[in-house]
Amino acid sequence: MLTSNQQHALDSLFTYTAEKHGPGTAALQQEVLPQETLPQDWLQTWFGLSHDQLKGYLADLLVKKDAWESHFLNWVEGNPLESAFGFLGAAAAAFYLAEKEANPKIATYVDAFYYIATCASVGYADVFAMTQSGKAIASLVMIVGPGLADRALNRPQTPVNGS
């Protein structure tokens, strides 16, 4: 259901030309309208978020990016096995959601986890991503997964007796 603002924005962009195509066959025909008739902030009209609000949120996110990145890297370094399993678990959940309807070999979360785990290690599986989202998730796991696995299994040696 469109709000009145959304309907006005839609009406200002398109006109129905039923008379050109016969009765009962309303066809959309885009008109070139003067700029002043178009909504000033289409983000606000359609998503309830103004252009300035979006810029503000992105600026805040960029300011906090370094802190979040540092926090994440400290967590990975301090908890390598936990971070590897957390990453693989989240990637498997995302992969399952992306592939469950399109991929007959992904019937359960365990099927997705099996595929994602192979992406992070040897790269062998009898399952292949079929959706664009699934391919993107698998690619990310193929890039990040081996590093996390290496970090989890090959912890740096700590010096003994301060030497």
MODELLER restraints for C-alpha pairs under 7 A, 6 or more apart:
rsr = mdl.restraints
at = mdl.atoms
rsr.add(forms.Gaussian(group=physical.xy_distance, feature=features.Distance(at['CA:5:A'], at['CA:45:A']), mean=6.21, stdev=0.5))
rsr.add(forms.Gaussian(group=physical.xy_distance, feature=features.Distance(at['CA:6:A'], at['CA:45:A']), mean=5.86, stdev=0.5))
rsr.add(forms.Gaussian(group=physical.xy_distance, feature=features.Distance(at['CA:6:A'], at['CA:46:A']), mean=6.30, stdev=0.5))
rsr.add(forms.Gaussian(group=physical.xy_distance, feature=features.Distance(at['CA:9:A'], at['CA:38:A']), mean=6.79, stdev=0.5))
rsr.add(forms.Gaussian(group=physical.xy_distance, feature=features.Distance(at['CA:9:A'], at['CA:39:A']), mean=5.90, stdev=0.5))
rsr.add(forms.Gaussian(group=physical.xy_distance, feature=features.Distance(at['CA:12:A'], at['CA:37:A']), mean=6.41, stdev=0.5))
rsr.add(forms.Gaussian(group=physical.xy_distance, feature=features.Distance(at['CA:12:A'], at['CA:38:A']), mean=6.17, stdev=0.5))
rsr.add(forms.Gaussian(group=physical.xy_distance, feature=features.Distance(at['CA:13:A'], at['CA:30:A']), mean=6.73, stdev=0.5))
rsr.add(forms.Gaussian(group=physical.xy_distance, feature=features.Distance(at['CA:13:A'], at['CA:31:A']), mean=6.79, stdev=0.5))
rsr.add(forms.Gaussian(group=physical.xy_distance, feature=features.Distance(at['CA:13:A'], at['CA:38:A']), mean=6.98, stdev=0.5))
rsr.add(forms.Gaussian(group=physical.xy_distance, feature=features.Distance(at['CA:14:A'], at['CA:28:A']), mean=6.59, stdev=0.5))
rsr.add(forms.Gaussian(group=physical.xy_distance, feature=features.Distance(at['CA:14:A'], at['CA:29:A']), mean=6.19, stdev=0.5))
rsr.add(forms.Gaussian(group=physical.xy_distance, feature=features.Distance(at['CA:14:A'], at['CA:30:A']), mean=5.01, stdev=0.5))
rsr.add(forms.Gaussian(group=physical.xy_distance, feature=features.Distance(at['CA:14:A'], at['CA:31:A']), mean=6.17, stdev=0.5))
rsr.add(forms.Gaussian(group=physical.xy_distance, feature=features.Distance(at['CA:15:A'], at['CA:28:A']), mean=6.36, stdev=0.5))
rsr.add(forms.Gaussian(group=physical.xy_distance, feature=features.Distance(at['CA:15:A'], at['CA:29:A']), mean=6.07, stdev=0.5))
rsr.add(forms.Gaussian(group=physical.xy_distance, feature=features.Distance(at['CA:15:A'], at['CA:30:A']), mean=6.74, stdev=0.5))
rsr.add(forms.Gaussian(group=physical.xy_distance, feature=features.Distance(at['CA:16:A'], at['CA:26:A']), mean=5.87, stdev=0.5))
rsr.add(forms.Gaussian(group=physical.xy_distance, feature=features.Distance(at['CA:16:A'], at['CA:27:A']), mean=5.91, stdev=0.5))
rsr.add(forms.Gaussian(group=physical.xy_distance, feature=features.Distance(at['CA:16:A'], at['CA:28:A']), mean=5.35, stdev=0.5))
rsr.add(forms.Gaussian(group=physical.xy_distance, feature=features.Distance(at['CA:16:A'], at['CA:29:A']), mean=6.54, stdev=0.5))
rsr.add(forms.Gaussian(group=physical.xy_distance, feature=features.Distance(at['CA:17:A'], at['CA:26:A']), mean=5.95, stdev=0.5))
rsr.add(forms.Gaussian(group=physical.xy_distance, feature=features.Distance(at['CA:17:A'], at['CA:27:A']), mean=5.87, stdev=0.5))
rsr.add(forms.Gaussian(group=physical.xy_distance, feature=features.Distance(at['CA:17:A'], at['CA:28:A']), mean=6.75, stdev=0.5))
rsr.add(forms.Gaussian(group=physical.xy_distance, feature=features.Distance(at['CA:17:A'], at['CA:29:A']), mean=6.83, stdev=0.5))
rsr.add(forms.Gaussian(group=physical.xy_distance, feature=features.Distance(at['CA:18:A'], at['CA:24:A']), mean=6.75, stdev=0.5))
rsr.add(forms.Gaussian(group=physical.xy_distance, feature=features.Distance(at['CA:18:A'], at['CA:25:A']), mean=5.66, stdev=0.5))
rsr.add(forms.Gaussian(group=physical.xy_distance, feature=features.Distance(at['CA:18:A'], at['CA:26:A']), mean=4.21, stdev=0.5))
rsr.add(forms.Gaussian(group=physical.xy_distance, feature=features.Distance(at['CA:18:A'], at['CA:27:A']), mean=6.15, stdev=0.5))
rsr.add(forms.Gaussian(group=physical.xy_distance, feature=features.Distance(at['CA:41:A'], at['CA:50:A']), mean=6.44, stdev=0.5))
rsr.add(forms.Gaussian(group=physical.xy_distance, feature=features.Distance(at['CA:41:A'], at['CA:51:A']), mean=6.78, stdev=0.5))
rsr.add(forms.Gaussian(group=physical.xy_distance, feature=features.Distance(at['CA:43:A'], at['CA:49:A']), mean=5.64, stdev=0.5))
rsr.add(forms.Gaussian(group=physical.xy_distance, feature=features.Distance(at['CA:43:A'], at['CA:50:A']), mean=5.42, stdev=0.5))
rsr.add(forms.Gaussian(group=physical.xy_distance, feature=features.Distance(at['CA:43:A'], at['CA:51:A']), mean=6.28, stdev=0.5))
rsr.add(forms.Gaussian(group=physical.xy_distance, feature=features.Distance(at['CA:44:A'], at['CA:50:A']), mean=4.42, stdev=0.5))
rsr.add(forms.Gaussian(group=physical.xy_distance, feature=features.Distance(at['CA:76:A'], at['CA:83:A']), mean=5.49, stdev=0.5))
rsr.add(forms.Gaussian(group=physical.xy_distance, feature=features.Distance(at['CA:80:A'], at['CA:148:A']), mean=6.86, stdev=0.5))
rsr.add(forms.Gaussian(group=physical.xy_distance, feature=features.Distance(at['CA:80:A'], at['CA:151:A']), mean=5.89, stdev=0.5))
rsr.add(forms.Gaussian(group=physical.xy_distance, feature=features.Distance(at['CA:80:A'], at['CA:152:A']), mean=4.45, stdev=0.5))
rsr.add(forms.Gaussian(group=physical.xy_distance, feature=features.Distance(at['CA:81:A'], at['CA:152:A']), mean=4.63, stdev=0.5))
rsr.add(forms.Gaussian(group=physical.xy_distance, feature=features.Distance(at['CA:84:A'], at['CA:148:A']), mean=5.38, stdev=0.5))
rsr.add(forms.Gaussian(group=physical.xy_distance, feature=features.Distance(at['CA:84:A'], at['CA:149:A']), mean=6.30, stdev=0.5))
rsr.add(forms.Gaussian(group=physical.xy_distance, feature=features.Distance(at['CA:84:A'], at['CA:152:A']), mean=6.89, stdev=0.5))
rsr.add(forms.Gaussian(group=physical.xy_distance, feature=features.Distance(at['CA:88:A'], at['CA:116:A']), mean=6.66, stdev=0.5))
rsr.add(forms.Gaussian(group=physical.xy_distance, feature=features.Distance(at['CA:88:A'], at['CA:117:A']), mean=6.75, stdev=0.5))
rsr.add(forms.Gaussian(group=physical.xy_distance, feature=features.Distance(at['CA:89:A'], at['CA:113:A']), mean=6.91, stdev=0.5))
rsr.add(forms.Gaussian(group=physical.xy_distance, feature=features.Distance(at['CA:91:A'], at['CA:116:A']), mean=6.98, stdev=0.5))
rsr.add(forms.Gaussian(group=physical.xy_distance, feature=features.Distance(at['CA:91:A'], at['CA:137:A']), mean=6.70, stdev=0.5))
rsr.add(forms.Gaussian(group=physical.xy_distance, feature=features.Distance(at['CA:92:A'], at['CA:109:A']), mean=6.97, stdev=0.5))
rsr.add(forms.Gaussian(group=physical.xy_distance, feature=features.Distance(at['CA:92:A'], at['CA:112:A']), mean=5.23, stdev=0.5))
rsr.add(forms.Gaussian(group=physical.xy_distance, feature=features.Distance(at['CA:92:A'], at['CA:113:A']), mean=4.74, stdev=0.5))
rsr.add(forms.Gaussian(group=physical.xy_distance, feature=features.Distance(at['CA:92:A'], at['CA:116:A']), mean=5.79, stdev=0.5))
rsr.add(forms.Gaussian(group=physical.xy_distance, feature=features.Distance(at['CA:93:A'], at['CA:109:A']), mean=6.65, stdev=0.5))
rsr.add(forms.Gaussian(group=physical.xy_distance, feature=features.Distance(at['CA:95:A'], at['CA:112:A']), mean=6.21, stdev=0.5))
rsr.add(forms.Gaussian(group=physical.xy_distance, feature=features.Distance(at['CA:95:A'], at['CA:134:A']), mean=5.42, stdev=0.5))
rsr.add(forms.Gaussian(group=physical.xy_distance, feature=features.Distance(at['CA:95:A'], at['CA:137:A']), mean=6.39, stdev=0.5))
rsr.add(forms.Gaussian(group=physical.xy_distance, feature=features.Distance(at['CA:96:A'], at['CA:106:A']), mean=6.78, stdev=0.5))
rsr.add(forms.Gaussian(group=physical.xy_distance, feature=features.Distance(at['CA:96:A'], at['CA:109:A']), mean=5.88, stdev=0.5))
rsr.add(forms.Gaussian(group=physical.xy_distance, feature=features.Distance(at['CA:96:A'], at['CA:112:A']), mean=5.29, stdev=0.5))
rsr.add(forms.Gaussian(group=physical.xy_distance, feature=features.Distance(at['CA:98:A'], at['CA:131:A']), mean=6.88, stdev=0.5))
rsr.add(forms.Gaussian(group=physical.xy_distance, feature=features.Distance(at['CA:98:A'], at['CA:133:A']), mean=5.95, stdev=0.5))
rsr.add(forms.Gaussian(group=physical.xy_distance, feature=features.Distance(at['CA:98:A'], at['CA:134:A']), mean=5.54, stdev=0.5))
rsr.add(forms.Gaussian(group=physical.xy_distance, feature=features.Distance(at['CA:99:A'], at['CA:106:A']), mean=6.50, stdev=0.5))
rsr.add(forms.Gaussian(group=physical.xy_distance, feature=features.Distance(at['CA:99:A'], at['CA:130:A']), mean=6.91, stdev=0.5))
rsr.add(forms.Gaussian(group=physical.xy_distance, feature=features.Distance(at['CA:99:A'], at['CA:131:A']), mean=6.38, stdev=0.5))
rsr.add(forms.Gaussian(group=physical.xy_distance, feature=features.Distance(at['CA:99:A'], at['CA:134:A']), mean=6.15, stdev=0.5))
rsr.add(forms.Gaussian(group=physical.xy_distance, feature=features.Distance(at['CA:100:A'], at['CA:106:A']), mean=5.42, stdev=0.5))
rsr.add(forms.Gaussian(group=physical.xy_distance, feature=features.Distance(at['CA:100:A'], at['CA:107:A']), mean=6.09, stdev=0.5))
rsr.add(forms.Gaussian(group=physical.xy_distance, feature=features.Distance(at['CA:102:A'], at['CA:130:A']), mean=6.80, stdev=0.5))
rsr.add(forms.Gaussian(group=physical.xy_distance, feature=features.Distance(at['CA:103:A'], at['CA:130:A']), mean=6.23, stdev=0.5))
rsr.add(forms.Gaussian(group=physical.xy_distance, feature=features.Distance(at['CA:105:A'], at['CA:127:A']), mean=6.34, stdev=0.5))
rsr.add(forms.Gaussian(group=physical.xy_distance, feature=features.Distance(at['CA:106:A'], at['CA:112:A']), mean=5.94, stdev=0.5))
rsr.add(forms.Gaussian(group=physical.xy_distance, feature=features.Distance(at['CA:115:A'], at['CA:125:A']), mean=6.24, stdev=0.5))
rsr.add(forms.Gaussian(group=physical.xy_distance, feature=features.Distance(at['CA:115:A'], at['CA:127:A']), mean=6.39, stdev=0.5))
rsr.add(forms.Gaussian(group=physical.xy_distance, feature=features.Distance(at['CA:116:A'], at['CA:138:A']), mean=6.70, stdev=0.5))
rsr.add(forms.Gaussian(group=physical.xy_distance, feature=features.Distance(at['CA:116:A'], at['CA:141:A']), mean=6.98, stdev=0.5))
rsr.add(forms.Gaussian(group=physical.xy_distance, feature=features.Distance(at['CA:118:A'], at['CA:124:A']), mean=5.74, stdev=0.5))
rsr.add(forms.Gaussian(group=physical.xy_distance, feature=features.Distance(at['CA:118:A'], at['CA:125:A']), mean=6.37, stdev=0.5))
rsr.add(forms.Gaussian(group=physical.xy_distance, feature=features.Distance(at['CA:119:A'], at['CA:138:A']), mean=6.59, stdev=0.5))
rsr.add(forms.Gaussian(group=physical.xy_distance, feature=features.Distance(at['CA:119:A'], at['CA:141:A']), mean=6.16, stdev=0.5))
rsr.add(forms.Gaussian(group=physical.xy_distance, feature=features.Distance(at['CA:119:A'], at['CA:142:A']), mean=5.23, stdev=0.5))
rsr.add(forms.Gaussian(group=physical.xy_distance, feature=features.Distance(at['CA:120:A'], at['CA:141:A']), mean=5.75, stdev=0.5))
rsr.add(forms.Gaussian(group=physical.xy_distance, feature=features.Distance(at['CA:120:A'], at['CA:142:A']), mean=5.34, stdev=0.5))
rsr.add(forms.Gaussian(group=physical.xy_distance, feature=features.Distance(at['CA:120:A'], at['CA:145:A']), mean=4.23, stdev=0.5))
rsr.add(forms.Gaussian(group=physical.xy_distance, feature=features.Distance(at['CA:120:A'], at['CA:146:A']), mean=5.14, stdev=0.5))
rsr.add(forms.Gaussian(group=physical.xy_distance, feature=features.Distance(at['CA:121:A'], at['CA:146:A']), mean=5.90, stdev=0.5))
rsr.add(forms.Gaussian(group=physical.xy_distance, feature=features.Distance(at['CA:129:A'], at['CA:135:A']), mean=5.33, stdev=0.5))
